[in-house]
C-alpha cells in the first residue's frame, strides 16, 4: 500500500484498517511459527503498511500537511 493511497482514507477508516492489518500480521506470525507460511516477505510488507498508517495518523494529529 502506498502512502498516497493511505492518505485518501479518513481517520476512522485508517484506525479500522490499522486494526485489520495488525490482525493479519498476528495470523502471519502464527503461520510462520507453525511452518505454514510460504511467502515470509508478507510479514515485512504488513509491518511497513502498519508503520505508514501510524505515521499518517500521527501527522494528522500534529497538523502536518503534505
C-alpha positions in Angstrom: 0.0 0.0 0.0 1.4 3.4 -1.0 1.3 6.4 1.3 -0.7 8.4 -1.3 -3.4 5.7 -1.2 -3.5 5.7 2.6 -3.9 9.5 2.7 -7.2 9.2 0.9 -8.8 7.4 3.9 -10.5 9.2 6.7 -9.1 8.9 10.3 -11.8 6.4 11.3 -11.1 4.3 8.2 -7.4 4.4 9.0 -8.0 3.2 12.5 -10.1 0.3 11.3 -7.5 -0.5 8.6 -4.8 -0.5 11.2 -6.6 -3.0 13.4 -7.2 -5.2 10.4 -3.5 -5.1 9.4 -2.5 -5.9 13.0 -4.7 -9.0 13.0 -3.3 -10.1 9.6 0.2 -9.7 11.0 -0.7 -11.8 14.0 -2.1 -14.5 11.7 1.0 -14.5 9.5 3.3 -14.7 12.5 1.3 -17.7 13.8 1.5 -19.3 10.3 5.3 -18.7 10.2 5.8 -20.2 13.7 3.9 -23.3 12.6 5.9 -23.6 9.4 2.9 -23.0 7.1 3.9 -19.6 5.7 5.3 -19.8 2.2 6.0 -16.1 1.5 7.7 -14.7 4.5 8.1 -11.3 2.8 4.4 -10.7 3.6 5.3 -10.1 7.2 7.7 -7.2 6.4 5.2 -5.7 3.9 2.5 -5.7 6.5 4.8 -4.2 9.1 5.6 -1.4 6.7 1.9 -0.8 5.9 1.2 -0.5 9.7 4.1 1.9 10.1 2.8 4.0 7.2 -0.7 4.1 8.6 0.6 5.1 12.1 2.8 7.8 10.6 -0.1 9.4 8.6 -2.4 9.3 11.7 0.4 11.0 13.7 0.9 13.6 11.0 -2.8 14.4 11.1 -2.7 14.7 14.9 0.2 17.2 14.7 -1.4 19.1 11.8 1.4 18.4 9.4 0.2 18.7 5.8 1.8 17.1 2.7 
